[in-house]
C-alpha cells in the first residue's frame, strides 16, 4: 500500500514538472522575438514601403544607452537604432502591464536636443500584453544627429480625463552625446538593391 502511494505521488510530481516545463518552453518560444529585442540581440525595427515600390533603405547605427531604466515610471528601453538618411531613431520600450491595466495609462515619448529643439513626431507599434510585460516598438522621426551635441529622451505618463489626453510629469534620460561618435554600424543597408548581371569590366574581360 505504501509503495503504491509513493508511486502515485512520484507520477503526480513528474506530470507537474512536465507541464510546468512545457508551459515555460511554450511561453519562451512564443515571445522569443521580444526576448531577443530586450537583450539587444535584434533591433526593434519596422520598415515602410517606398512610393515607387520596395522597402525604404538605410544603414542602421547603434546608440548604446548606458542607463535604460526609468525608475520613477518603472519603464525600460532598449538601445537606440539610428537611420541617418531617413532621420529616424528606433527603440523598444516595455513595462509591467499589471501596473497600469486599470488606469487607461499610456506613454507619450519625445526627444530634446541641446539647442532646445523638440522631436515628438513619433510612432508606436505594440506587441501586446505578454508573460514578460507589454513591449512596444517606438520610432522618433526628423532627427539629424550631425547637428546635435546631446539628446535627451522624455517619457510622459499620459492619461485620459474628461475625454482629453493629459500629459503628466515626465522622466528623462540622456541617451546620446557627440562623444559617442562614430556610432557603430549595427547593420549595413539590409534593403539595398544589389546590381544584377555582369559589370562592364567583367563583360570586357570575357572578350
N, C-alpha and C positions, 0 to 999 in steps of 0.2 A: 504493500500500500504506500509506504514511504517512497519507494523507488518510482512508482507511477506519478505521485505528486511532484517529485523532483523533476521528472521528465516533462510534465506539463508546464512547470514554471520555466524550465530551460527553453521549451518551444515558444512560450509567450515572450520571453526576453529576446530570443532570436528574431521573431517576426517584428517585434517593436523596433529593434535596431535596424532590421532590413528596411522597414517602411520609413523610418527617420532618415536613413542614408539615401534611399530612393528619392524622398521628397527634397532633401538638400541638393542632390545632384540635379534634379529637375529645375529647381529654382536657380541654381548657378548657370545651367545651360540656357535657360530662358532669358536670363539677364546678362549673359556673357559680354555682349557689346557694351552695356552700361558699365560693367565692372572694368573692362579694358579702358574705357574713356576716363573713368575716375582715377585709374592708376597711371594714366598718361601714356599708355601703350598705343592707343589710337586717338585721333583728333575728333572732337565733336563737330564735324563739318556737315554742311549740305551744299549742293550745287544747284544753280539755276540754269535754265536754258537760255541761250543767246537768241536774239530776234531772228537771225538767219538760220537757226538750227544748230544743234550740238551744244555741249555744255560750256559754260564760261571757263576760262583757263587762267591760271596764275600760279606762281610758286607759293609755297606755304612756309612762312618763317615762324619759328617758335620763340615766344617770350616766356622765359621761365620765371614764374612768380614764387617768391620765397614764402610769403605768408598768405596762404589760401583760405584761411578760416576767418570768417566774420563772426566774432564771438557773441556780440550783442544779439544778433539775429539768428545765431546757430545755423549759418549757411556756409557752404563750402563751394569753392570754384576749382576749375582745372587750370593748367597753364593756358596762356592766350596764344592763338594761332593767327598770324597776320598775313594778309594777302595784299601786297603793296600796290599792285596795279588796279585792283578792284577797290582799294581803300577800305578794307573791311577787316574787323577783328572777330574771330570766333572763339567761344569758350563754353564750357559746361558749368552748370550751377545745380546744386542739389540740396535738399533739406528733408527733414522728417515730416511727412505729410500729416502725421497724427498731432503735431503741434499746432496745425492750422486748419484742420478739416472742418471745424465748425465756425470759422470766422470769416469765410469768404476772402481769405488773406492771400494776396499775390504780391509780386515784386515788380517795381519799375527800376530799370538799370540804365545808367548813363555814365559817360566819362567826361573828365575835365582836364585840360592841359595846363601847363604852367603860365600860359598867357590869358587864362580865364575863358577860353573857348569851350563851349559845352557841346557834347556829341550825344544826342538822345534819339537819333533815328535808328531804332533797333528792332530786331525781330526775334521771335521765340518759337521754338518747337518743343512741345512737351512729350516726353517718353511715357508719361502717365505714372500712376502710383505703382510701386513695386515693393518687393521684400526689403529692399535697401533704401527706401525713401523715394521721393519724386525727383527725377532728373530732367533738366531742361537744357536743350541746346540753345545758345544765345549768340547773337551777332550784332555788333555795333558798326554802323557804316559811316562813310565820309571822313575817315581818319587818315591823315598823311603823317606818318611818323618822322619824315625827313625834317619837318619844321618844328618838331616838338622836343623839348628837353625832358619834361616829366609828364606822366599821365596817371591820373588817379581814377579808380573805379568806384562809383557810388551805387549802393543798393538801397532803394527806398522801400520800406514796408508800405503797402497800399491796400486800402480797404474801401468798401462802398458804404456811403452814408447818404440817405435820402436820395438814392439814385445817382449819386455823383462819386467819382473817384477822388479819394483824398490821400495825398502823399504824406506819410508820417516822417519822423526824424530818420535820416539815412545813416548808414555806416559806410566808411570809405577806407580804401587801401591804396597805397602807392604800388602800381603794377608795372610801370615802365620808367626807365631813365635812359638818357643818351649814353651813359656809361656801359649799357648792355650791348651796344653796337660793337661789331657787326652781329646781327642776330643769326643764330644757327638755322640752317635750312632743315626743316622737318621733312619736306617732300618737294622735289622739283616738280614743276608743272605736270600734274597727272593726266590732264586732258589735252595736252598739246598734240596737235595733229602732225604725225611724222610724215615726211615726204615719201612717196611710193615710187617704185621703179628705180632705174639706174640713174646716177648723176651724169651730167655732161662729161666729166672727167673719165668716169667708168666706161661710158659709151665710146669715148675716143680711144681708150686703151684696147678696145675689142677689135679695132680695125687694123 
